[in-house]
Amino acid sequence: MSLPLRARRPSRPGGGPGPPGRRSRVRRISNVAIGTVTAVALCTGTWLLSGGAASHAPPQPSAAQAGGGQEGEGPGAPALSPSPPDRIAIPSIRVDAPLMGLRLTSSGSLDVPPAAKKNLAGWYEAGTTPGERGTAVVAGHVDNSEGPAVFYDLGAVKKGALIDVERRDGSVAVFTVDAVEVYRARDFPDAKVYGAAQRPELRVITCGGGYTRGTGYQGNVVVFAHLTGSR
């Protein structure tokens, strides 16, 4: 299973999106900020496909958790200096996982953490670092062949939940969740999820949106959050 993010090589802001592919829609990632980006690759649902019960499908966000996912959801904290993230914690769903840097492969896809390492997430290291001004992106597997993976319960996150990102400079960037939404692959809102932000924002992404054995997960769960503190 691959992460729910695929993209062309970084390009200058303002360039138009590429033509939609048959299996996924192509969006672009900028070195400076994420503008129109790719989302939704192949989310095959390895565990469910290999025998996991349908009743064990990952939780999906309710309509009550939806929101704008844009600025204005609440007061923010001053932006931090750039520093690579090393770890992400979402206490409300018992996530505490190391982060690895993800880059683009030669084919233009975002590389993925090893599927065998269930408790491992990744961040797009050519983009914004979590805590600095702009939109930072973290993505991780929902499951693997053995069972639930790091972001299996991401759809259960609620508005107001906290996300801690430990950074290499020793600081911890604290984000507050503004919204949790689920999108079908064909309806993924590029600008809303990846649009450049004037304050420090975070997106956490995994597969979701229903599951079928023929095609796997039908879309993505996206958590929208903004920086509200640091320590």
C-alpha positions as CSV (number, residue, x, y, z in Angstrom):
1,M,0.0,0.0,0.0
2,S,1.3,3.5,-0.8
3,L,0.7,6.7,1.1
4,P,-2.1,8.9,-0.1
5,L,0.1,11.4,-1.7
6,R,1.6,11.4,-5.1
7,A,3.1,14.4,-6.9
8,R,5.2,15.7,-9.8
9,R,8.7,17.0,-9.1
10,P,8.7,20.4,-7.3
11,S,7.9,23.2,-9.6
12,R,7.5,27.0,-9.3
13,P,4.4,28.3,-7.7
14,G,1.7,29.4,-10.1
15,G,2.1,26.6,-12.6
16,G,-1.0,24.9,-13.7
17,P,-1.9,21.4,-12.6
18,G,-1.1,18.4,-14.8
19,P,-3.8,16.4,-16.6
20,P,-5.8,14.0,-14.4
21,G,-4.5,10.4,-14.5
22,R,-6.7,7.3,-14.8
23,R,-5.9,6.1,-11.3
24,S,-5.1,9.4,-9.5
25,R,-5.3,13.1,-9.9
26,V,-2.0,14.8,-10.3
27,R,-1.1,18.0,-8.4
28,R,2.2,19.8,-7.9
29,I,4.4,20.5,-4.9
30,S,6.4,23.7,-4.6
31,N,9.7,23.9,-2.8
32,V,8.5,27.1,-1.1
33,A,4.9,26.2,-0.2
34,I,2.4,23.6,-1.1
35,G,0.1,25.0,-3.7
36,T,-1.7,22.7,-6.0
37,V,-0.5,19.3,-4.9
38,T,-1.2,15.7,-5.5
39,A,-3.3,13.7,-3.2
40,V,-4.7,10.2,-3.3
41,A,-2.6,7.4,-4.6
42,L,-3.4,3.8,-4.3
43,C,-4.9,2.9,-0.9
44,T,-5.4,-0.8,-1.3
45,G,-6.3,-1.7,2.3
46,T,-3.8,-4.5,2.6
47,W,-5.0,-5.8,5.9
48,L,-8.7,-5.8,5.0
49,L,-7.8,-7.4,1.6
50,S,-5.9,-10.2,3.3
51,G,-8.7,-11.1,5.7
52,G,-9.4,-8.2,8.1
53,A,-13.1,-8.1,8.9
54,A,-15.1,-5.3,7.3
55,S,-16.4,-4.5,10.8
56,H,-12.8,-3.5,11.6
57,A,-12.6,-0.8,9.0
58,P,-11.0,2.3,10.3
59,P,-13.2,5.0,11.8
60,Q,-14.4,7.8,9.5
61,P,-15.0,11.4,10.6
62,S,-18.5,12.5,11.3
63,A,-20.1,15.6,9.7
64,A,-19.8,17.4,13.1
65,Q,-16.0,17.4,12.7
66,A,-16.0,19.0,9.3
67,G,-15.0,22.6,8.9
68,G,-13.3,25.1,6.7
69,G,-9.8,23.9,7.3
70,Q,-8.7,27.4,6.6
71,E,-7.4,30.4,8.5
72,G,-9.9,31.9,11.0
73,E,-10.6,28.7,12.9
74,G,-9.0,30.2,16.0
75,P,-6.1,32.2,17.4
76,G,-2.7,31.1,16.4
77,A,0.8,31.2,17.8
78,P,3.8,33.0,16.3
79,A,5.6,31.0,13.6
80,L,8.7,29.0,14.6
81,S,12.0,28.9,12.8
82,P,12.4,26.1,10.3
83,S,13.4,22.8,11.9
84,P,12.9,19.2,10.7
85,P,10.3,17.2,12.7
86,D,11.4,14.0,14.4
87,R,8.1,12.7,16.0
88,I,4.4,13.3,16.0
89,A,2.0,12.6,18.9
90,I,-1.8,12.7,18.8
91,P,-2.8,11.8,22.4
92,S,-6.5,11.5,21.7
93,I,-6.0,8.5,19.5
94,R,-2.8,7.2,21.2
95,V,-0.5,8.0,18.3
96,D,3.2,8.5,19.2
97,A,5.3,7.9,16.2
98,P,8.7,8.8,14.7
99,L,8.8,10.7,11.5
100,M,10.9,10.1,8.5
101,G,11.6,12.5,5.6
102,L,9.8,11.8,2.4
103,R,10.9,12.9,-1.0
104,L,9.8,12.4,-4.6
105,T,10.8,9.3,-6.5
106,S,12.1,9.3,-10.0
107,S,8.5,8.7,-11.2
108,G,7.3,11.7,-9.4
109,S,5.5,9.9,-6.6
110,L,6.0,10.8,-2.9
111,D,8.1,8.1,-1.3
112,V,6.6,6.1,1.5
113,P,7.7,4.8,4.9
114,P,8.4,1.0,4.9
115,A,5.0,-0.7,5.1
116,A,6.5,-3.2,7.6
117,K,7.0,-0.4,10.2
118,K,3.5,0.1,11.3
119,N,4.2,2.9,13.8
120,L,6.1,5.2,11.4
121,A,4.8,8.3,9.6
122,G,6.5,10.6,7.1
123,W,6.6,14.3,6.3
124,Y,7.3,16.0,2.9
125,E,10.8,17.3,3.6
126,A,11.2,19.5,0.6
127,G,8.2,21.5,1.8
128,T,7.3,23.5,5.0
129,T,8.5,22.2,8.3
130,P,5.8,21.8,10.9
131,G,5.7,25.0,13.0
132,E,7.0,27.5,10.4
133,R,4.7,29.6,8.4
134,G,2.9,27.7,5.6
135,T,1.3,24.3,5.2
136,A,3.2,21.3,6.4
137,V,2.2,17.8,5.3
138,V,2.4,14.5,7.3
139,A,1.2,11.3,5.9
140,G,1.1,7.7,7.0
141,H,-0.3,4.2,6.4
142,V,-3.8,3.3,7.6
143,D,-2.9,-0.4,7.7
144,N,-0.5,-3.0,6.4
145,S,-0.7,-6.8,5.9
146,E,-0.6,-7.4,9.7
147,G,-3.3,-5.0,10.8
148,P,-3.9,-1.4,11.8
149,A,-1.0,1.1,11.2
150,V,0.0,4.4,12.6
151,F,-3.0,6.5,11.3
152,Y,-5.7,3.8,11.5
153,D,-7.7,5.9,14.0
154,L,-7.1,9.3,12.3
155,G,-10.8,9.5,11.4
156,A,-11.7,9.5,15.1
157,V,-9.8,12.7,15.9
158,K,-12.1,15.5,17.1
159,K,-12.0,19.3,16.7
160,G,-9.9,20.8,19.4
161,A,-7.6,17.8,19.8
162,L,-3.9,18.6,20.2
163,I,-1.1,17.4,18.0
164,D,2.5,17.6,19.2
165,V,5.4,17.6,16.8
166,E,8.8,17.2,18.3
167,R,11.4,19.1,16.3
168,R,15.1,18.6,15.9
169,D,15.9,21.9,17.5
170,G,14.5,20.6,20.8
171,S,11.2,22.5,20.6
172,V,7.7,21.0,20.4
173,A,5.2,22.6,18.0
174,V,1.7,22.3,19.4
175,F,-1.2,22.3,16.9
176,T,-4.9,22.4,17.5
177,V,-7.3,20.5,15.2
178,D,-9.7,22.7,13.3
179,A,-11.5,20.0,11.3
180,V,-11.4,16.4,10.2
181,E,-12.8,15.6,6.8
182,V,-13.0,12.7,4.4
183,Y,-12.9,13.1,0.6
184,R,-13.5,10.7,-2.3
185,A,-10.5,10.6,-4.6
186,R,-12.2,12.3,-7.4
187,D,-13.4,15.2,-5.2
188,F,-10.2,15.9,-3.4
189,P,-10.0,19.8,-2.8
190,D,-6.4,20.7,-3.7
191,A,-6.5,24.3,-2.7
192,K,-8.3,23.7,0.6
193,V,-5.9,21.0,1.7
194,Y,-2.6,22.1,0.3
195,G,-3.1,25.9,-0.3
196,A,-0.3,28.1,0.9
197,A,-1.1,29.5,4.4
198,Q,-0.1,32.8,6.0
199,R,0.2,31.1,9.4
200,P,1.7,27.8,10.5
201,E,-0.7,25.0,9.6
202,L,-0.5,21.2,9.5
203,R,-2.3,18.5,7.4
204,V,-2.2,14.9,8.5
205,I,-3.4,12.5,5.8
206,T,-4.2,8.8,5.5
207,C,-6.5,6.6,3.4
208,G,-10.2,6.4,4.1
209,G,-13.6,7.2,2.6
210,G,-15.0,3.7,2.5
211,Y,-13.4,0.5,1.3
212,T,-14.1,-2.1,-1.4
213,R,-12.1,-5.2,-2.1
214,G,-11.9,-4.4,-5.8
215,T,-10.3,-1.0,-5.5
216,G,-9.3,-0.5,-1.8
217,Y,-9.9,2.7,0.0
218,Q,-12.0,5.2,-1.9
219,G,-10.3,8.4,-0.8
220,N,-8.6,10.2,2.1
221,V,-9.1,11.3,5.7
222,V,-7.5,14.7,6.3
223,V,-6.9,16.5,9.6
224,F,-6.6,20.3,9.4
225,A,-4.7,22.0,12.3
226,H,-2.9,25.2,13.1
227,L,-0.1,26.1,15.5
228,T,-1.4,27.3,18.9
229,G,1.7,27.0,21.0
230,S,5.2,25.6,21.5
231,R,7.4,24.5,24.3
